[in-house]
């Protein structure tokens, strides 16, 4: 009897597995790496030409942004065994900081590194590739750029100025405002004199603040002398060497103005097109490696930096109602920008569609945040 039962069970399992395989066979393969098709048929030879390029940027040597740019140049030099040597020049060494875009566009230098929002005056859509208030976080930018057409849109906008672009550094979420005034509610920001650039500058002005987009090098003195009440600049690791905690009392969180800091590499189009195919692939892969490395590197440093900040200033969190109201104000403003600028509408519609699509998975996976044990069992399960 046992043998008969075992035989019947085996038969049922076999039928079930066969039916499952048949059902699965009806589905297409889930996910395709398009690059594999290119890699299967390499139709070019390694070049023996030695090429020297100049790289300009808006960064001074003390900023981690500068290190990200140098990391990319180092990666290219290593992978090409020195055949493509990109020499980085910090702000002011070859051209002034805010002239780096034009220098590459005109061919005075072959490569640039940036935070795309600096070029807002050339095309409003550049801001969307840098950071959007309440917009994409680091994970979102990485997926959108790589898998949802974001890089191609970036290349369209830079292409209007004779440039070829690649994502070139993801530095995660920024800190909020270093301030000498405590602010947790919407009304607290009215009348405050702030430093912030991009769309957040316009949003805060609309809320009754007085905002100026001071260059990073001027922020410390402006805070120290009371010219401004509060300022944001970047992530904890990038802010720490700037010493804002020495002259302020509060760090108002979270950094809703920049849920992620996205940087770009841009190349003079003629220089890019003249590059041998093997070196083009080295540049593309080095850019992708820089994009991944920079996020891990800066967040490792952020953990120590925020710990040091917390010893000097009070970390203040905006309340839930304020954040919700900020979100509404930001949406109203961004929608108005979309109405005026077709390029902004195209890019932001794409980002917002991705946020909607990704929200189901974001909700489903919630509750697995790797907090310390005591934090988790106290009831704080989400980030």
C-alpha positions as CSV (number, residue, x, y, z in Angstrom):
1,X,0.0,0.0,0.0
2,X,2.9,2.4,0.9
3,X,4.5,1.6,-2.5
4,X,1.3,2.4,-4.3
5,X,0.9,5.7,-2.4
6,X,4.5,6.7,-3.0
7,X,4.1,5.9,-6.7
8,X,0.9,8.0,-7.0
9,X,2.6,10.9,-5.2
10,X,5.6,10.8,-7.5
11,X,3.3,10.8,-10.5
12,X,1.3,13.8,-9.2
13,X,4.4,15.7,-8.6
14,X,5.7,14.9,-12.0
15,X,2.5,16.1,-13.6
16,X,2.5,19.2,-11.5
17,X,6.1,20.1,-12.4
18,X,5.4,19.4,-16.1
19,X,2.4,21.6,-16.1
20,X,4.3,24.3,-14.2
21,X,7.1,24.1,-16.8
22,X,4.6,24.4,-19.6
23,X,3.0,27.5,-18.1
24,X,6.4,29.1,-17.5
25,X,7.4,28.3,-21.1
26,X,4.6,30.5,-22.3
27,X,6.2,33.5,-20.7
28,X,9.1,35.5,-22.3
29,X,12.4,35.7,-20.5
30,X,12.1,38.3,-17.7
31,X,14.7,40.9,-18.2
32,X,17.3,41.4,-21.0
33,X,20.8,42.9,-20.9
34,X,20.8,44.7,-24.2
35,X,24.6,45.2,-24.1
36,X,25.1,41.5,-24.4
37,X,24.2,41.7,-28.0
38,X,26.9,44.2,-28.7
39,X,29.5,42.4,-26.6
40,X,28.9,39.1,-28.5
41,X,30.2,40.6,-31.7
42,X,33.1,43.0,-31.0
43,X,34.1,44.4,-34.4
44,X,36.9,46.7,-33.4
45,X,40.5,46.3,-32.4
46,X,42.3,47.9,-29.5
47,X,43.7,51.3,-30.5
48,X,47.4,52.2,-30.0
49,X,46.8,55.9,-30.2
50,X,47.7,58.0,-27.1
51,X,45.2,60.7,-26.3
52,X,45.5,63.6,-23.8
53,X,42.3,65.3,-22.7
54,X,41.7,68.2,-20.3
55,X,38.8,68.0,-17.7
56,X,37.3,71.1,-16.1
57,X,34.7,71.5,-13.4
58,X,33.1,73.9,-10.9
59,X,34.8,72.1,-7.9
60,X,37.7,73.2,-5.7
61,X,40.2,70.6,-4.7
62,X,38.9,70.4,-1.1
63,X,35.4,69.1,-2.2
64,X,34.5,65.5,-2.5
65,X,32.9,66.3,-5.9
66,X,36.4,67.0,-7.1
67,X,37.5,63.6,-5.9
68,X,34.6,61.9,-7.8
69,X,35.8,63.6,-11.0
70,X,39.4,62.5,-10.3
71,X,38.2,59.0,-9.6
72,X,36.6,58.8,-13.1
73,X,39.8,60.1,-14.7
74,X,41.9,57.6,-12.8
75,X,39.6,54.7,-13.8
76,X,39.9,55.7,-17.5
77,X,43.7,55.9,-17.2
78,X,43.9,52.5,-15.4
79,X,41.6,50.7,-17.8
80,X,43.2,52.1,-20.9
81,X,46.8,51.5,-19.6
82,X,47.3,55.3,-20.0
83,X,46.2,55.4,-23.7
84,X,43.5,57.9,-22.7
85,X,44.9,60.3,-20.1
86,X,42.4,62.8,-18.7
87,X,44.0,65.6,-16.7
88,X,41.6,67.2,-14.1
89,X,41.7,70.9,-13.5
90,X,39.8,72.3,-10.5
91,X,37.8,75.5,-10.6
92,X,39.8,78.5,-11.6
93,X,42.9,76.5,-12.7
94,X,42.0,76.5,-16.4
95,X,38.6,78.3,-16.5
96,X,36.4,79.9,-13.8
97,X,34.0,77.4,-12.1
98,X,30.8,78.5,-13.9
99,X,32.5,78.7,-17.3
100,X,33.4,75.0,-17.4
101,X,30.2,74.1,-19.4
102,X,31.0,76.6,-22.1
103,X,34.7,75.6,-22.2
104,X,33.8,72.0,-23.1
105,X,31.0,73.1,-25.5
106,X,33.5,75.3,-27.4
107,X,36.3,72.7,-27.3
108,X,38.7,74.5,-25.0
109,X,38.6,71.4,-22.9
110,X,37.3,67.9,-23.9
111,X,35.6,66.8,-20.6
112,X,33.6,68.4,-17.8
113,X,32.1,67.2,-14.5
114,X,29.1,69.0,-12.9
115,X,26.0,69.1,-11.0
116,X,23.6,69.7,-13.9
117,X,21.4,72.2,-12.1
118,X,24.1,74.8,-12.4
119,X,23.1,75.2,-16.1
120,X,19.5,76.0,-15.3
121,X,19.8,79.3,-17.2
122,X,20.7,77.4,-20.4
123,X,17.8,75.0,-20.2
124,X,15.5,74.6,-17.2
125,X,15.5,70.8,-17.7
126,X,19.1,70.5,-16.5
127,X,17.7,70.8,-12.9
128,X,15.8,67.5,-13.3
129,X,19.0,65.7,-14.0
130,X,20.6,67.1,-10.8
131,X,18.0,66.9,-8.0
132,X,14.3,67.6,-7.7
133,X,12.6,68.6,-4.4
134,X,10.8,65.5,-3.2
135,X,11.9,63.7,-6.4
136,X,14.0,60.7,-7.1
137,X,16.3,59.4,-4.4
138,X,19.7,57.7,-5.3
139,X,18.1,54.4,-6.0
140,X,15.5,56.0,-8.2
141,X,18.1,58.0,-10.2
142,X,20.2,54.9,-10.8
143,X,17.2,52.9,-12.1
144,X,15.7,55.7,-14.1
145,X,18.9,56.7,-15.8
146,X,20.0,53.2,-16.6
147,X,16.7,51.4,-17.3
148,X,14.0,54.0,-18.0
149,X,15.6,56.2,-20.7
150,X,16.9,58.8,-18.3
151,X,20.5,58.8,-19.8
152,X,19.1,59.2,-23.3
153,X,17.1,62.2,-22.2
154,X,20.2,63.6,-20.5
155,X,22.1,63.2,-23.7
156,X,19.3,65.0,-25.7
157,X,19.5,68.1,-23.4
158,X,23.4,68.2,-23.3
159,X,23.3,67.5,-27.1
160,X,21.6,70.8,-27.7
161,X,25.0,72.4,-26.7
162,X,27.3,70.2,-28.7
163,X,28.0,67.8,-25.8
164,X,27.7,64.1,-25.1
165,X,26.8,63.2,-21.5
166,X,26.9,60.3,-19.1
167,X,25.8,59.9,-15.4
168,X,29.0,60.6,-13.5
169,X,28.4,60.3,-9.7
170,X,25.6,59.7,-7.4
171,X,26.2,61.2,-3.9
172,X,22.9,60.4,-2.1
173,X,20.7,62.6,-0.1
174,X,21.7,66.1,1.1
175,X,21.5,67.4,4.6
176,X,18.9,70.1,5.2
177,X,19.6,73.6,6.4
178,X,22.3,74.6,8.9
179,X,20.6,77.4,10.8
180,X,20.7,79.7,13.7
181,X,16.9,79.7,13.8
182,X,14.9,76.7,14.8
183,X,12.3,75.7,12.2
184,X,10.0,72.7,12.1
185,X,6.8,74.2,10.7
186,X,6.0,76.1,7.4
187,X,5.5,79.4,9.1
188,X,8.9,79.2,10.7
189,X,10.5,79.7,7.3
190,X,8.8,83.0,6.5
191,X,11.2,85.8,6.5
192,X,14.3,83.5,6.9
193,X,17.3,84.5,4.8
194,X,18.5,81.3,3.1
195,X,21.1,79.9,0.7
196,X,19.9,77.3,-1.7
197,X,20.0,77.0,-5.6
198,X,17.7,75.4,-8.2
199,X,14.0,74.9,-7.9
200,X,14.1,74.9,-4.1
201,X,15.2,78.5,-4.2
202,X,12.0,79.5,-6.1
203,X,9.9,77.3,-3.8
204,X,11.3,78.9,-0.6
205,X,10.9,82.4,-2.1
206,X,7.2,81.5,-2.8
207,X,6.9,80.6,0.9
208,X,8.0,84.0,2.1
209,X,11.7,83.3,2.6
210,X,14.5,85.4,1.1
211,X,16.8,83.2,-0.8
212,X,20.2,83.7,-2.6
213,X,22.2,81.0,-4.4
214,X,25.5,81.9,-3.0
215,X,28.6,79.9,-4.3
216,X,29.8,77.3,-1.8
217,X,32.9,79.2,-0.9
218,X,30.9,82.2,0.3
219,X,28.4,80.3,2.5
220,X,30.5,80.1,5.7
221,X,31.3,83.8,5.9
222,X,27.7,84.7,5.1
223,X,26.5,82.5,8.0
224,X,29.2,83.7,10.3
225,X,28.4,87.4,9.7
226,X,24.7,87.0,9.8
227,X,24.1,87.9,6.2
228,X,21.9,84.7,6.0
229,X,20.1,82.8,8.7
230,X,20.5,79.3,7.2
231,X,22.1,77.4,4.3
232,X,22.3,74.1,2.7
233,X,25.1,72.9,0.5
234,X,25.4,69.1,0.3
235,X,25.7,65.8,2.1
236,X,27.2,65.4,5.6
237,X,30.6,64.3,4.3
238,X,30.8,67.2,1.9
239,X,29.5,69.7,4.4
240,X,31.8,68.6,7.3
241,X,35.1,70.1,6.0
242,X,33.2,73.4,5.4
243,X,32.6,73.8,9.2
244,X,29.0,75.0,9.3
245,X,28.5,73.4,12.7
246,X,31.0,75.9,14.2
247,X,28.8,78.8,13.5
248,X,25.2,77.5,13.6
249,X,23.0,75.9,16.3
250,X,20.6,73.6,14.3
251,X,20.6,71.2,11.4
252,X,17.0,71.2,10.1
253,X,16.2,67.8,8.5
254,X,15.5,66.1,6.2
255,X,17.0,67.5,3.0
256,X,13.8,67.4,1.0
257,X,15.3,69.8,-1.5
258,X,17.7,67.1,-2.7
259,X,16.7,63.5,-2.0
260,X,19.7,62.7,-4.3
261,X,22.7,64.5,-5.7
262,X,23.2,63.4,-9.3
263,X,26.3,64.5,-11.2
264,X,27.2,64.3,-14.9
265,X,30.2,63.9,-17.1
266,X,30.0,65.8,-20.4
267,X,32.2,65.6,-23.4
268,X,32.8,67.9,-26.4
269,X,30.8,66.1,-29.1
270,X,33.6,66.3,-31.7
271,X,36.2,65.0,-29.3
272,X,33.8,62.1,-28.3
273,X,33.1,61.1,-31.9
274,X,36.8,61.1,-32.7
275,X,37.6,58.7,-29.8
276,X,38.4,55.1,-30.9
277,X,35.6,52.6,-30.1
278,X,37.6,50.7,-27.5
279,X,38.3,53.9,-25.6
280,X,34.6,54.9,-25.8
281,X,33.7,51.7,-24.1
282,X,36.3,52.3,-21.4
283,X,34.9,55.7,-20.8
284,X,31.3,54.4,-20.6
285,X,32.3,51.6,-18.2
286,X,34.5,54.0,-16.1
287,X,31.5,56.4,-15.8
288,X,29.2,53.6,-14.6
289,X,31.8,52.5,-12.1
290,X,32.1,56.0,-10.8
291,X,28.4,56.3,-10.5
292,X,28.2,53.2,-8.3
293,X,31.4,53.8,-6.3
294,X,30.6,57.4,-5.4
295,X,27.4,56.5,-3.7
296,X,29.0,53.9,-1.5
297,X,32.0,56.0,-0.7
298,X,30.2,59.1,0.3
299,X,27.6,57.3,2.4
300,X,30.3,55.5,4.3
301,X,31.7,58.9,5.1
302,X,28.3,60.4,5.8
303,X,27.8,58.0,8.8
304,X,30.8,59.4,10.5
305,X,30.2,63.0,9.5
306,X,26.6,63.1,10.8
307,X,27.8,61.6,14.1
308,X,30.3,64.5,14.4
309,X,27.7,67.1,13.5
310,X,25.3,65.7,16.2
311,X,27.9,66.5,18.8
312,X,28.0,70.2,17.9
313,X,24.5,71.1,16.6
314,X,20.9,70.0,17.4
315,X,19.5,67.8,14.7
316,X,15.9,69.2,14.2
317,X,13.3,67.2,12.2
318,X,10.5,69.0,10.4
319,X,7.1,67.6,11.5
320,X,5.0,65.3,9.3
321,X,2.4,68.0,8.5
322,X,5.1,70.4,7.4
323,X,6.7,67.8,5.1
324,X,3.3,67.0,3.5
325,X,2.6,70.7,3.0
326,X,6.1,71.2,1.5
327,X,5.3,68.3,-0.9
328,X,2.2,70.0,-2.1
329,X,3.9,73.3,-2.6
330,X,6.8,71.7,-4.5
331,X,4.3,69.8,-6.8
332,X,2.4,73.0,-7.6
333,X,5.7,74.8,-8.4
334,X,7.1,72.0,-10.6
335,X,3.8,71.6,-12.4
336,X,4.0,75.3,-13.3
337,X,7.6,74.9,-14.6
338,X,6.4,71.9,-16.7
339,X,3.7,74.1,-18.3
340,X,6.3,76.7,-19.4
341,X,9.1,74.4,-20.5
342,X,8.5,71.4,-22.8
343,X,11.8,69.8,-22.0
344,X,11.1,69.9,-18.3
345,X,7.6,68.4,-18.9
346,X,9.1,65.5,-20.9
347,X,11.8,64.7,-18.3
348,X,9.6,65.2,-15.3
349,X,6.7,63.2,-16.8
350,X,9.2,60.3,-17.2
351,X,10.5,60.6,-13.7
352,X,7.0,60.8,-12.2
353,X,5.8,57.8,-14.2
354,X,8.7,55.8,-12.8
355,X,8.0,56.9,-9.2
356,X,4.4,55.7,-9.7
357,X,5.5,52.4,-11.2
358,X,8.1,51.7,-8.5
359,X,5.7,52.6,-5.6
360,X,4.2,49.2,-5.5
361,X,7.5,47.5,-4.8
362,X,8.6,50.3,-2.4
363,X,5.4,49.7,-0.4
364,X,5.7,45.9,-0.5
365,X,9.3,45.8,0.7
366,X,8.7,48.3,3.6
367,X,9.4,47.2,7.2
368,X,12.7,45.5,6.5
369,X,14.9,48.5,7.4
370,X,18.2,47.3,9.0
371,X,17.9,49.4,12.1
372,X,19.9,48.4,15.2
373,X,18.0,45.6,17.1
374,X,16.8,47.8,20.0
375,X,15.6,50.5,17.5
376,X,13.6,47.9,15.5
377,X,11.9,46.2,18.4
378,X,10.9,49.6,19.8
379,X,8.6,49.9,16.8
380,X,10.6,51.9,14.3
381,X,10.5,49.5,11.3
382,X,10.5,51.9,8.4
383,X,13.1,54.4,7.3
